[in-house]
């Protein structure tokens, strides 16, 4: 049980609980300004503390293109075509909207999205690929914290009242539906 004794940090301004499938349910208090998560207690009540937690905010909740719309939920994404092709799914892998999308009728493609250019580069960066989607507008920009990253430890994704903790070490994901009193501070 050494994993939860490590001092790590998470950022989200959230209060709630998460159930680890290989352990138990833990309650937590997250303080965005301090970049700190307190597990099973609040400030001064617990020694189970994760520090240096970073809140990742997405600048877009969706990207609209003449061919398709990409929807983001935490680090997951769905690409819905405006034609009869099947929807594709994937993951965002950084704050600057890079990741990969698995097209069920083709293959997996990596992407890099440049908001200011309204351009998506598939399977390469600028000057490295000819598979480019222009006129890709970022819609419904938000500043809410939807992901907390603890370097080399885990990523916590918040989607409404749902929370998922994904470990970087292969441990089973932890999930919680209906996080009690989930609020941003």
C-alpha positions in Angstrom: 0.0 0.0 0.0 3.0 2.3 -0.5 1.4 3.9 -3.6 -0.9 6.1 -1.6 1.7 7.2 0.9 3.7 8.9 -1.9 3.4 12.7 -1.8 1.9 13.8 -5.1 -0.2 16.6 -6.4 -3.5 16.9 -8.2 -5.4 20.0 -9.3 -9.2 20.3 -9.7 -10.9 22.1 -6.7 -13.1 19.1 -6.1 -14.5 17.3 -3.1 -15.7 13.7 -3.4 -14.7 10.1 -3.3 -13.2 7.4 -5.5 -13.3 3.6 -5.3 -10.1 1.7 -6.2 -11.0 -1.8 -7.4 -7.9 -3.2 -5.8 -8.3 -1.4 -2.5 -11.2 0.6 -1.0 -13.1 3.9 -1.3 -11.2 7.0 -0.4 -12.6 10.5 0.2 -10.7 13.5 -1.0 -10.5 17.3 -0.9 -8.7 19.0 -3.8 -7.4 22.6 -3.5 -6.6 24.0 -6.9 -4.6 27.0 -5.6 -2.4 24.8 -3.5 -2.3 22.1 -6.2 -2.9 19.6 -3.4 -5.2 16.6 -2.8 -5.9 15.5 0.8 -7.1 11.9 1.0 -9.4 10.7 3.8 -9.3 14.0 5.6 -8.8 17.7 5.0 -5.9 20.1 5.7 -4.3 19.2 9.0 -6.4 16.0 9.4 -4.4 13.5 7.1 -0.9 12.6 6.2 -2.1 11.0 2.9 -1.4 14.0 0.6 -0.7 14.3 -3.1 1.1 17.6 -3.9 2.1 19.3 -7.2 -1.2 18.4 -8.9 -1.9 20.3 -12.1 -5.3 21.2 -13.4 -5.6 20.7 -17.1 -8.2 22.8 -18.8 -9.3 22.2 -22.3 -9.8 25.2 -24.5 -12.4 23.4 -26.5 -15.2 21.0 -25.7 -15.6 20.3 -29.4 -14.0 21.0 -32.8 -16.3 21.6 -35.7 -15.0 20.9 -39.3 -17.0 20.7 -42.6 -16.4 16.9 -42.6 -16.9 16.0 -38.9 -17.2 17.1 -35.3 -14.9 16.0 -32.5 -16.3 16.0 -29.0 -14.1 16.0 -25.9 -15.0 14.5 -22.5 -12.0 14.6 -20.2 -9.2 12.9 -22.1 -11.6 10.9 -24.2 -12.9 12.0 -27.6 -15.5 11.0 -30.2 -15.3 11.9 -33.8 -18.8 12.0 -35.5 -18.8 12.2 -39.3 -21.3 14.3 -41.2 -21.6 11.5 -43.7 -22.3 7.7 -43.3 -18.9 6.7 -42.0 -18.9 5.1 -38.5 -18.0 7.3 -35.5 -14.4 7.1 -34.3 -13.0 7.3 -30.8 -9.7 8.2 -29.2 -7.8 10.0 -26.5 -6.3 13.4 -26.0 -2.7 13.1 -24.8 -1.6 16.6 -23.9 -2.9 20.1 -23.1 -2.4 21.3 -26.7 -5.0 18.9 -28.0 -2.8 16.1 -29.4 -3.8 12.5 -29.4 -5.0 9.7 -31.5 -8.3 8.6 -33.1 -9.2 5.0 -34.0 -11.3 4.9 -37.1 -13.2 1.5 -37.2 -13.3 1.4 -41.0 -9.7 2.4 -41.5 -6.9 2.6 -38.8 -5.6 4.7 -35.9 -4.3 8.2 -36.7 -2.5 10.6 -34.5 -3.5 14.3 -34.6 -2.2 17.8 -33.6 -4.8 20.6 -33.4 -3.8 24.3 -33.6 -6.6 26.4 -32.3 -5.3 29.7 -33.7 -4.9 28.2 -37.2 -8.2 26.2 -36.9 -6.3 23.3 -38.4 -5.9 19.6 -37.5 -2.7 17.8 -38.8 -3.2 14.0 -39.0 -0.2 11.6 -38.6 2.3 14.4 -38.4 2.9 18.0 -37.6 3.1 21.1 -39.8 5.3 20.3 -42.9 5.3 16.5 -42.1 1.9 15.5 -43.5 -0.5 16.2 -46.3 -3.5 14.9 -44.3 -4.7 18.3 -43.1 -8.2 19.5 -42.0 -8.6 23.3 -42.3 -11.5 25.3 -41.0 -11.6 23.3 -37.8 -13.2 25.7 -35.3 -13.0 25.3 -31.5 -16.5 25.6 -30.1 -17.9 26.1 -26.5 -14.6 27.1 -25.0 -14.4 26.4 -21.2 -12.0 27.2 -18.4 -13.3 24.6 -16.0 -10.9 22.0 -14.8 -11.7 18.7 -16.4 -8.5 16.8 -15.8 -5.9 16.7 -13.0 -2.5 15.4 -13.8 0.0 14.1 -11.3 3.3 13.7 -13.0 4.4 10.0 -13.3 1.5 8.9 -11.0 -2.0 9.2 -12.4 -4.5 11.3 -14.3 -7.9 12.1 -12.9 -10.6 13.0 -15.4 -13.8 14.8 -14.3 -16.9 14.7 -16.5 -19.9 16.2 -14.8 -20.4 14.2 -11.6 -18.3 11.2 -13.0 -14.6 10.8 -12.0 -12.0 8.4 -13.4 -8.5 7.9 -12.1 -6.1 6.3 -14.6 -2.8 5.1 -13.1 0.5 5.4 -15.1 1.8 2.2 -13.6 -0.8 -0.3 -14.9 -2.9 -0.5 -11.8 -6.7 -0.9 -12.5 -8.6 2.4 -13.2 -10.6 3.8 -10.3 -14.1 5.3 -11.1 -16.8 7.0 -9.2 -20.3 7.9 -10.4 -22.1 10.8 -8.8 -19.2 12.3 -6.9 -20.8 13.8 -3.8 -20.6 17.6 -3.5 -18.3 17.8 -6.5 -17.5 21.5 -6.7 -14.8 23.6 -8.3 -13.1 25.9 -5.8 
